[in-house]
């Protein structure tokens, strides 16, 4: 049941996102579209409540309950950024918005970008760890071992993202140099000819 609900929540997330953006831009109904997008956190609450009820009814905690906590954590940490990125692309395509920016190529801006990305992943993993710990306390004893296994995996997620961000700090990526034309441009030559005349 929990795995099915996770799949349903993931599908519902993308359906709500598509529906909200379709109402916001092509249908020119920004308030209605925003209201649909604001319904997305309800999905995490439904999944959290269903997981808690399942455990309360005596279900043995296993990898499925841990996965539910991880899904909620990643929705909290990465969901808002995902919505903003998709919104920027749809606004550019349908509403004449600016072209979405690409990650900086190098320099301090790229280092800052990597730390922001790491921060989102670390937040996601931290929320998952807290939810998993709450479930472990609720269950207690050796029955919580599958939840603790998920906590260890989330610690790996935090560690990997810290290593990536630190690598850009210690070994920053060089900013590519703008290419300069090798000779005078056609326009410059024309201006010089006109001046001679």
MARVOBA-315642 format. One line per 10 residues: number of its first residue (from 1); for each residue x, y, z of C-alpha. Coordinates in pm, 1 decimal, padded with zeros to 6 digits. Layout:
N
NUM	X Y Z  ...
//
This chain:
197
1	00000.0 00000.0 00000.0  00275.1 00248.1 00095.4  00471.0 00194.2 -00226.5  00152.3 00238.4 -00430.0  00077.6 00560.2 -00244.4  00430.9 00689.9 -00310.6  00384.9 00622.6 -00683.7  00043.2 00791.6 -00676.0  00190.9 01095.3 -00495.4  00472.1 01123.6 -00751.6
11	00227.9 01104.9 -01044.2  -00004.8 01352.1 -00870.7  00289.0 01591.9 -00814.3  00361.4 01612.3 -01188.2  -00008.6 01629.0 -01279.1  -00065.4 01916.0 -01036.6  00247.0 02089.2 -01166.3  00138.5 02051.2 -01529.4  -00219.0 02153.5 -01451.4  -00117.2 02454.1 -01241.9
21	00124.5 02583.3 -01506.3  -00126.2 02521.0 -01787.2  -00382.3 02731.1 -01600.1  -00124.7 02995.5 -01515.1  00013.6 03056.1 -01864.7  -00175.9 02914.2 -02167.4  -00517.6 02956.5 -01997.2  -00421.3 03299.9 -01852.9  -00562.8 03212.7 -01508.2  -00265.6 03287.8 -01278.3
31	-00456.5 03279.5 -00948.4  -00623.8 02948.1 -01022.5  -00292.3 02804.4 -01140.2  -00118.5 02923.4 -00821.7  -00395.7 02767.0 -00611.5  -00342.9 02432.0 -00786.2  00033.7 02452.7 -00728.5  -00024.4 02526.2 -00359.6  -00204.9 02190.7 -00329.5  00121.1 02001.8 -00380.7
41	00230.8 02001.6 -00012.6  -00095.9 01821.1 00066.1  00048.6 01514.9 -00109.6  00330.8 01489.5 00144.8  00086.3 01530.7 00433.4  -00133.1 01250.5 00295.8  00166.4 01019.4 00261.0  00292.9 01106.7 00610.2  -00049.8 01042.8 00762.0  -00090.0 00711.4 00575.8
51	00253.3 00593.1 00691.6  00179.3 00689.0 01053.2  -00158.2 00511.3 01044.9  00001.3 00200.9 00892.1  00258.0 00185.9 01172.2  -00004.9 00259.0 01437.3  -00213.3 -00031.7 01309.6  00073.7 -00266.2 01388.6  00255.7 -00291.5 01056.4  00618.4 -00396.9 01090.1
61	00840.3 -00110.4 00970.1  01035.7 -00206.7 00661.0  01204.9 -00043.0 00361.6  00867.9 00087.5 00233.6  00809.3 00304.2 00540.1  01165.8 00430.9 00515.8  01114.3 00511.6 00148.2  00803.5 00712.7 00235.5  01005.0 00927.0 00479.3  01279.4 00973.5 00218.5
71	01023.1 01073.0 -00046.5  00874.0 01334.7 00186.4  01219.7 01468.8 00271.6  01319.1 01501.2 -00091.0  00987.3 01668.9 -00174.5  01056.0 01926.0 00097.3  01419.3 01982.6 -00004.3  01389.9 01971.3 -00383.6  01021.6 02019.0 -00467.2  01012.0 02399.4 -00453.4
81	01324.3 02434.0 -00667.8  01181.4 02188.9 -00922.6  00855.6 02386.1 -00942.4  01045.5 02714.6 -00991.6  01266.5 02569.0 -01266.0  00973.6 02418.6 -01457.3  00775.8 02741.2 -01408.0  01062.3 02943.6 -01557.8  01073.4 02720.1 -01867.6  00695.3 02734.6 -01917.0
91	00691.3 03113.9 -01864.0  00964.0 03150.1 -02128.8  00777.2 02925.0 -02371.9  00422.2 03056.7 -02330.3  00440.2 03400.1 -02164.9  00746.0 03566.9 -02315.4  00944.1 03533.2 -01994.3  01322.6 03548.0 -01987.7  01517.7 03241.8 -02092.8  01597.1 03029.4 -01785.9
101	01954.1 03070.3 -01673.7  02204.9 02789.4 -01705.6  02442.9 02691.7 -01426.7  02742.6 02927.2 -01415.8  03036.1 02795.6 -01615.6  03295.7 02862.4 -01349.5  03441.4 03099.7 -01095.7  03288.7 03202.5 -00764.4  02938.9 03192.7 -00915.2  02975.3 02821.6 -00993.3
111	03103.3 02750.8 -00642.7  02803.9 02935.5 -00496.8  02570.2 02742.1 -00728.5  02717.1 02408.1 -00615.7  02675.3 02498.9 -00249.0  02312.6 02598.7 -00310.5  02247.8 02266.8 -00484.7  02420.8 02080.3 -00200.8  02209.8 02273.7 00049.7  01888.4 02153.6 -00112.7
121	02002.8 01789.3 -00110.7  02127.4 01818.5 00248.7  01794.9 01968.7 00357.7  01612.3 01682.0 00186.9  01828.1 01420.7 00358.3  01804.4 01596.9 00696.3  01422.9 01608.8 00683.7  01419.9 01239.3 00593.6  01654.2 01157.9 00884.6  01429.3 01346.7 01130.0
131	01114.9 01168.6 01004.5  01293.0 00833.4 01016.5  01410.6 00902.9 01371.0  01057.7 00991.1 01477.9  00930.5 00663.8 01331.4  01216.4 00471.3 01496.9  01130.5 00617.6 01838.4  00764.3 00535.9 01781.6  00837.4 00173.6 01690.5  01136.0 00117.4 01920.8
141	01372.7 -00176.4 01951.8  01513.3 -00389.6 01673.2  01197.7 -00339.4 01467.6  01331.3 00004.7 01372.4  01644.7 -00135.9 01203.8  01509.8 -00089.0 00845.0  01449.0 00278.5 00927.7  01801.9 00319.4 01063.8  01936.7 00169.2 00740.8  01764.9 00449.5 00549.5
151	01917.3 00702.7 00790.0  02263.9 00572.9 00705.5  02188.9 00613.6 00335.8  02079.2 00972.3 00395.7  02406.4 01040.4 00577.2  02583.8 00919.2 00261.9  02374.8 01164.3 00056.4  02483.5 01447.8 00286.1  02848.4 01340.1 00272.2  02857.0 01308.7 -00107.3
161	02701.6 01651.9 -00156.9  02944.1 01809.7 00089.3  03238.0 01652.8 -00095.5  03109.5 01782.6 -00431.6  03054.8 02135.9 -00299.0  03392.3 02137.2 -00119.5  03567.5 02021.2 -00436.5  03438.0 02331.7 -00617.5  03560.7 02543.9 -00325.5  03910.1 02394.5 -00305.5
171	03948.9 02342.3 -00681.0  03724.8 02609.3 -00838.6  03634.6 02563.2 -01200.8  03794.9 02829.9 -01419.5  03566.6 03077.0 -01591.9  03593.5 03026.7 -01968.2  03743.8 03324.3 -02150.5  03533.2 03499.8 -02410.5  03666.0 03430.5 -02759.8  03796.8 03738.9 -02941.0
181	03780.0 03773.6 -03320.3  04115.2 03712.6 -03487.3  04087.6 03999.1 -03736.2  03881.2 04310.8 -03803.9  03512.8 04244.7 -03851.8  03332.2 04314.3 -04172.6  03152.5 04606.3 -04007.6  03477.9 04761.4 -03887.8  03627.7 04743.9 -04237.1  03323.2 04909.3 -04388.6
191	03343.0 05192.1 -04135.1  03710.2 05249.9 -04217.3  03636.6 05258.4 -04594.1  03357.1 05505.7 -04539.6  03586.8 05727.2 -04330.7  03849.6 05730.7 -04606.2  03591.6 05842.5 -04859.6
//
